[in-house]
Each structure stands twice: as structure tokens, then as C-alpha cells.
Amino acid sequence: MRNFQHFNPASLAQATTTLSSKPDAWVIAGGIDLLGEMKNGIIQPGTLVNLKTLPNLDYIKFSESDGLRIGAMATLAKIEAHPDIRKHFTVLSQAAHSVATPQIRNVGTLGGNLCQRPRCWYYRNPAFHCLKKGGKECFSVSGENKYNAILGGGPVFIVHPSDCAPALISLGAEVTVAGPRGKRSMPLEKFFILPTENPLRENRLQAGEVVTEVHVPPFHDAGSSSSAHRSVYLKVKERGAWDFALASAAVSMETNAGMCRSVRVVLGGVAPIPWRCPQAEKTCMGKQIDEALAAEAGKASLAQAVPLGKNDYKVEMAANLIKRALLMCSASSASPR
Amino acid sequence: MKQRRKIRKQKAHIAFVLNGEPCEVAFAPHKTLLEVLREDLNLTGTKHGCELGECGTCAVLLDGKPVLSCLVLGLDAEGREVTTVEGMQLPEGRLHPLQETFADLGAAQCGYCTPGFLLTALELLAKNPKPTREEIAQALSGNLCRCTGYIKIYEAVELAAAHMRGEKAEVAEEVVYGLKS
């Protein structure tokens, strides 16, 4: 790693001002992804602005009336173990638990997980000046594209590596970011951008902005006896631990008397952004979900998939994950998953 | 009188608790905790592995929790408590029960991954004195071993846990000598 200045800001305002005034300043939270990029020589920050010493950014608050609020600096270990998250937002605790390894989850933060950079090996290899790094070509198109996108790709074909993002989008989460001009919030789904909008970036953060909070709104019918809310995160990876998703599915569903009343389906590991599947949602709405319907929902979601040659396997894998997750969420047994 | 030159400080200077004792160290600010421990404090028990968080051999305890010292800056140790494998030994140089069972059961071969396993297991047993095999596997899932496989490591953790609970457990003969033919 090249040397850099390390700066512990006194406040969030000082952090964002410093970040916006120095073009070679980078924000460091847990540092897991950032230090990896620095070691690989992909980025060479002149200054690191450390968020770890700022107070009150790692909270997890839950109430029935306000829902769930998580500070960006909350660690993944804290999120996966939190009793309210396990009980009410299963998909999120499962997603946080599925990230990397216990040692990494003790350090890695929610904000960092949402803002981590792609894992594409052409991007991570400093020898390839790829489109994602300002070059002219996405080498995955004609190269080794086993792990690349089957949906939403072009002109770059990275997949978004976050597990927490699909889970949170399935829960309808909002994200708050703070910058030199103050705070703003948006649906987490709108936070991520496709490469057609900007091939160099994965999200809408502007110069000096950092993620500060994620808010999951409460379920509108909490307390009604005939309705149930269930959510699940399923992830396929090559290694039992550490690995990123080949494909993953986050499903969050409300049922009333066995009928699907509302549902969000989001795929991870298959597109440059967490990939919402409105076709699957439409297929399920207002219906009792059985195996045939769940399979149809999975298939419909992947109808637009365009594999690159070595990642065709992801099409069937993602469709099956959607099917399985829908069936788990609609299962009549009340056992938590 | 000779004019003093103003020389800009190149090193960061931090104080923290290392293996139970106060410690101060100066180092280049870009160094990882792993590099500070090995190069500036000469504690080479912590091993340098993949550098990217995949192998777990550099694991140390930071405020009692296992972290990868290759992905934590040395600066992040400021004011905190760090435990390395050197800090595991008991008074009078006796081995920790985990070190003892790792040796007795052949849970270490080349030994390169052992410090990371020991510290991660130490934290597991501190919060869960009687873990199931599944809980042990889960806790150690971030540590790679390429020699023994994991069965002997799990058995060593289970036996050490029994010893630490004060039980008079002994290693089964076939674990050490294999099944009698």
C-alpha cells in the first residue's frame, strides 16, 4: 500500500467537507473493501477520512411504530445477531450472516457493504484498464465472464456484490446520505445506478457524500391476526464461507389468509444493481402461492436475461432461487425461517 | 547557536493494550495492524497469509473480537485491546488448554493457520463454553487449513472446551492412534 494521510474528523460535517474539498480523499469505514482495493493498486488515496471515531453512527433502533433504523457504521455482526432484526426482518439478518466470514463481519459495516466496489476480476486486476476504471473495454464481454451479469448489463457487465442491498430493498428500505450541502433520503432501490447512466459508478453518492442511515418502514398491518409477514434470503456461493453470491434472492411477503397481499422480489449477484423483479411480484399478487406459480414467477423474472457465454447457469439458478424463496415465504407453517 | 531544522513527522504514534500490557508504538500510518505487530513489535506469531481476507491466518482479537489484522489499519488499534497468540499462554509459560489440545490431537501440522484458529476459538469459548460441532464450524468458517482438514481442529476445540469447563475429559484413543485393526 502507498502511504496516505489519515484523518479522524471531529464531526460528520467535517468529514463531508474534507471529502468534498480533496479530490484524492476517500472515506474509510470498516475498510475491508477499501484496503483490498488499495493493496491491489486500483485506488491510491492521498487522504483517508475515518468514520470509525465519529459517535452515534452505529446504532440499531427498532419500534413497531417507526420500524427499523440502522446507522451506517453498524457492523454486519451486530446486524445479523440483533434480536429484533432476526424476528421481524429475517431476510436482513440472513443476508448479513451470509457475508464473508465472522472476522470480516466483526469489522465490515452496513454502509460499506452497500457501497462496496465490484468484484469482477478484470476490475480488481490492475493490469486491466477496463471500462469500469475509465478504460475503453469491458473485458468480460469476450473474456472470462462466469461471474458477470445476465441482467441489466452494458456497457459494463459487473454484478453488484452486496448481500444486504437486495435484502433491504425487498423490505422497502430508504437510505439517507449526508454531504456538504446537508442530508437527503431516497428509496434504497433508487440509490443504485445502471452502467448506462455512469459506467464508473454504482450509486448516486456525490462528491463528499456518505451513507449515514438505512430506514426500514414498519409493516402497515402489524398486529392484524390473519396476516403474516415473512422474508427470506437465499444465496448460492462456490465456497461455504467468505464467498460472494453467484446468485441470490431476497423475498419479503405479506400474506393474508394464505393469499399474497404484497411482495417484493430482488435478485443479487446477477446484475450491476440489486435487481428488482416486478414480473415475479405481479405473478404472485393476490394469489395463493403453490409450486407451479412460484416456478412461473421465477421463470418470468429471468425472461429478459442475456447470458454472456460462460454464465448461462445463472439463469436457471436465479429462477430456482426465486421459486424456493417464494415458497418459503408463503409456507403455511408458522415456523420462522 | 545551531538552527534546528523542522522535520515533518512521518510516523503515527499510538498507545494501546497488547496482550494485557500497555504498549506504545510508532509506525508509518499506512501499515496494517498485521505489519505493525510483526515488523514494529516483533510479534511474529501472527501470520501473514492472503492479505485479502480470504484465509484467516492473521486473525487477532481486537477488544475481544476476532478480526483480520491484514484488513485493519494499525491506527485502528489506538486505545483498544489487542490479543495475539503470544498473549494466550498462561502464567509460568504454561500452554493455554486450546494450545495443549491442538498439540495433543494433531490439530496443527505445518502450523501456519494455527494462531488464527486458536484466537478465533478462544473468543468462541469465551462467549459459548459448550459449543456444538455446528457452532464451532460456523465460528471457524473464516479460517482455512490446508493440512489437517478440519475434523482434528473441531475435536481439539471440543476437548479444550471440556477442560476449560473443569471436566476431566480425555482424548479418545482412536483420535490419536486411529481405529484398532
Interface residues (C-beta under 8 A of the other chain):
Chain A: M1 R2 N3 F4 Q5 H6 I28 G31 I32 L35 G36 K39 N50 K52 A77 A100 T101 P102 Q103 I104 N106 V107 G240 A241 W242
Chain B: A12 A28 P29 H30 T32 E51 L52 G53 E54 G56 A59 L62 K65 P66 V67 L68 L71 V72 L73 L75 D76 T120 Q138 A139 S141 G142 N143
